[in-house]
Amino acid sequence: MTWAREAGAAREQGSFAEARSNGLIHEAIQSGRAARTVADHAYDAVDCEELLAMLGLKAADGKNADRVF
């Protein structure tokens, strides 16, 4: 009986890890889109840098968005 509980717990941990991984991928995609949108609407590089900093984003987020998949 103990073995069955351990298998169930392992399955739950696997499910949690998969959900966390999916969440991180989604977050990276959203950050990339946001960084690109900011860059498209910024007046210049300094404006872009300041806006990204205000949002807690990095320029690399927009560059790496395509590499998530």
Secondary structure, DSSP 8 states (H G I E B T S, - for coil): -HHHHHHHHHHHHHHHHHHHHHHHHHHHHHHHHHHHHHHHH-SSHHHHHHHHHHHT--HHHHHHGGG--
